Amino acid sequence: MKKKDFLRITDISQSELLEIMTLSEKVKKELKSTGKNKPVFAQKTLVAIYEKPSLRTRISFEIGMTQLGGHSVYLAPTDISMGKRESASDIGKVTGSMADMIMARTFKHETVAELAKGSEVPVINGLSDLEHPCQILADYLTIKEQLGSLQGLKVTFVGDGNNNVTHSLALASAMLGNEFYCASPQGYEMNPAIMKEAQAFGSKVVQTDSIEAAAKDADVIVADTWVSMGSEEEKEARLKTFSPYQVTQSVMAMAKPAAIFMHCLPAYRDKEVATAVIDGPQSVIFPEAENRLHAQKGLMLWLAGIEY
């Protein structure tokens, strides 16, 4: 059987995304009701390679593998110096000959793609500059739990459109037939190629500089940090440019009454989102964070081809 990688959200189809959602729901329900999962990954190892630090990515993959009976090996940025001391492709060949699965959190998408080319086992993109597909699996798991549906929704992102979360969220939303709006200041729009790819699914995908148009009647409003890792030197300019795009209670009031607010975290209070929204009744950011664990487990089970 040909190995499957998960480098972009479009590496899976709509039906496969729904399969992963079902697996994620199943392992979550089992864990919540019995306190454990079946050890189907006994004697299996995930190697997790990090160029960028992480809280949610690391603990969700490590705890997820442990709960499924497997083991995770953590490789810090200084452990292997991927692309400097050794090529990503060679690291993929060596690691894939010993491990059962690889997850990598990289600065450049080309790095995780090269890693996957060398590996004979599935490679998961834990984050790159282009996409953050694992986050979006957790996001849609949360949306289904909170709103009862994955489809027929208006999903809005407010902030930096040229962002890995925005890209994966736009593609997944379009794939599922949802409307997707991105409200960004001029010069920070979505990658045009991603925009075109999302629109090709036939769903309504809109880039606008109007936060009002994007938030109006939305079911889901999503934000992310204005200053991502690697953009720190632009901090002051970004804070000034993005200040009109803060998600406030007034912005949430433009959405539907039952709308939810989401954020991949860490969130910077009173920057991209007001504290009153983070701590308010529409915020689901902490259930969303927990769902990284359950979505990750569903993804790994699906990639391994394990019937659960």
N, C-alpha and C positions, 0 to 999 in steps of 0.2 A: 504494500500500500504506500502511495506517495505521501511523504511527510507534509504536514500542514504547518505553516508559520502564521503568526498573527502580528503583522507589522503595521497594517493599516486597517481601519474599520471595514473598508471595502474588500478586504481579503476574505470576508465571509458574506454570504447572501442574506437576504431578509429572513428566509426560513432557517438558516443556520444561526442567525442572531437570536431568533425565537427559541431554537433548541437550547442554546447556551443559557437564555433566561430561565427556561424550564428546569435545567440542571441546577442553576444557581438557587432557584426557589426551593428545589427539593433538598439540597444539602443544608440550606439555611433552616428549613422547617425541621429536618431531622436533628440538627445540632441543638436547636432551641427546645425541642420536645424531649430529647434523650440525653443531651449533654455531650454527645460525641457523634462522629461520622464513621462510616465503615472504612477500615484501613486498606483501601484498594491500591494505594501507592506504596505498600510495604516493599522495602528494598529499592525504591525508586528515589532518584536524586535530581533536584533542581539546582542548577548553578545560576546565581544571580549576580550580574556584573553591573557595577555602578560607576558612571562618570560623574553623576550628579547625586548629591545626598537626598535622602527621602525618609519620611516617617511612614505614611500610609502605604506606599508601595512595598517598602521592606517588610513591615510587620504583617501585611495582608498575605504576601507570598510565603513568608517563612511560617507563619502560624497556619496558613491554609495547607501547606505541604505536611506539616506536623499532624494536623487534625485528620488528614486523609492517610496517615500512616507512613508518609515519606520523610525526606530529609532535604534541607536546603543548605547550600554552601554560599557564603557571602564573600564577594570579591570587591574590595574597596578601590577607589580610583588609583591609589598608589600601589596596589598589589600587582597589577599587570601592565599599567600604562598603555592601554589598548591603542594601537595605531602609532605608537612611538617606539616602544621596545619590541613590539611584535604586531604584525598586521591583524586586523579584525578577522579576516578570512582564515588565517592560520590559527588564531585563537578559537574560532568556530570549529575548525577541523579537530583540534586537540580536545577541546571540551566536549564536543559532540560524540567523540569516540568513547567517552567515559560516562557522561551524564545522560539522563533520560529526557531532559528538557532544559532550555536556557531562557533566562529573562535578562534583558539589558535595558538600562536607563542611560541614554546617551545624549550628548549635545547635538550631534548631527544625525539626521535620519539615514544618511549614506552609511554611517558606521554600523548601525543595527542591520541594515540591508546586506552589507558585506559580511557581517557575522553570520547571517542566515545562509548566505551562499556557501560558506565553508562548512556549515554544520549539517550533520546527517540526522539530527533530531530537531523537533519543533523549537523555534525561536519566537519569543514574545517581546513585543515592543512595550517596555514599561514606561516609556516617555521618550520622545525625540523632539527636535525643533519643528517637525512637520505635523505630527499627530500624537494624541494621547488616547489610544483606543481602549485601554483597560479602564480608564476613568469613565468613559462613556457607557461601557457595559454596566458599571455600578450606577451611573446616573439613570439609565433607563430602567434598571431594576427598581430604583427608588421611585421613579415616576409611576411605574405600574402599581407599586404598593400604595402610594399616596393618592393617586388619581383613579386607579382601577383600570387603566387602559394604557396601551403603548401607542395607539394610533388615533387619528382624528384630532390632533392637538396643534396649538400654536406655541412653538418653543422659541424663546427670545434670548439672545446673548447680548449683553451690554458691556462694552469696553474695547479692548484691543482685538480687532478682527483678525489680524495676522498672528494667530495664536494657535498652539497645538490643540487646546481644548475646543476652541471655536471650530477648527477644521473637522475634527472627528465628530463633534456634535452636529454640525451642519450635514455631513455625509450620512450619519446614522439617521437623523431626522428625516432627510429626504428619502432614504432607503425605506423607511417605515411609512412614508406617505404623509408625514406631518409638515405643516408650514414652518419655515425657519426664517427668523429675522435676526439680523446682526446690526446693532446700532453702535457706530464707531465714529470718532472724529476723522476728518479728512486726512489722508495720509496713513491711516491705520486700518484700512479695509482688509477684508479677507483676501487670501491668495487667489488671483483670478482663475488659475487652473483648478483649484479646489471648488470655487464657485461654479464654474462650468460643469465640473464633474457632478456636483450635487444637483444642479438643475437638470442634468441629463436623466435623472430618475423620474422626472415629470412632476415633481412636487414644487410648490411655491417657495423659492429661496430668494430673500430680499436683503440687499445691503443698503443701509441708510445712515445718514448722520442725525436722524431725528429719533431721539429716545422716546418721544411721545408716540410716534407711529409704530415703533417696535413693541412698546409695552402695552399698547391698547388691546384689550381683550386677550392677552396672553394667558396660557395655562401654566407656563413654566418660565421663570426669569432666572437667568444664569449669569454670574459674574466671575471674574478671575482677577488675580493681581495685575496691576498696571505695570509693575516692574518685575519681569521674570528674571530667573538666573541667567546671567550673561548680558543683561541690559542695565546693570547697576549704574554705569557711567551716565546713563540718560535719565536718571531718577528725577532730578528737579524739573527738567523739561517735560517729562511725562506726567508728573503730578499736576503741573499747570494745565497741560493740554487736556487731560482726562477729567479734570475736576467737574465739568458739567455732566459727566456720565456716571456719577455716583448713583447707586441704587438706593433710593431713600423710601420712606413710607409713602411719599407722594407718588413715586414711580410705581410702587406695588399697588397703589390704589387705582392706577390706570388699567391694571390687569383684571382678570375675572376675580370675583370674590373668593373663590376656592383655589386661586393660583398659589403655587409654591415657589420659594426662593432656594436656589442651589448654588454651591461654590465648592470647588475641588479642594480648597484649603492648601496652605495656610491663608486665612483671610486677614486683611489689614483693616481693622476697624476704623470707620470714618474716613477711609480712602475710597476704595472701589465700592464699598457698601457701608451704610450707616449701621452703627451699633444697634439701633432700635430695630432694624430689619434682621440682623443676625440673631438677636435674642427674642424676636417677635414670633407670633403664632404661625406665620407662613413659612418660616425657615425650617428646612429639613436637612441642614448641612451635616449634622452629626449622624443621623440615620444613613445619609448618603456616604459618609466616611466609613461607617461600619460595613456598608454593602460592598466596599472594595474587597473585603475578605470573601464574601459569599460569591461575588461575581468572578473573582480570581479562581476560586475553586471550580466553579462551573466551566470556566474557560479551559483550565488545565485538564479536566476530565474529558471535555469535548476534543481537545487536541490529541489526547492520548487514545481516543477512540474507545473509552471505557463505558460500558453500559452500566448505569447506576440505578 
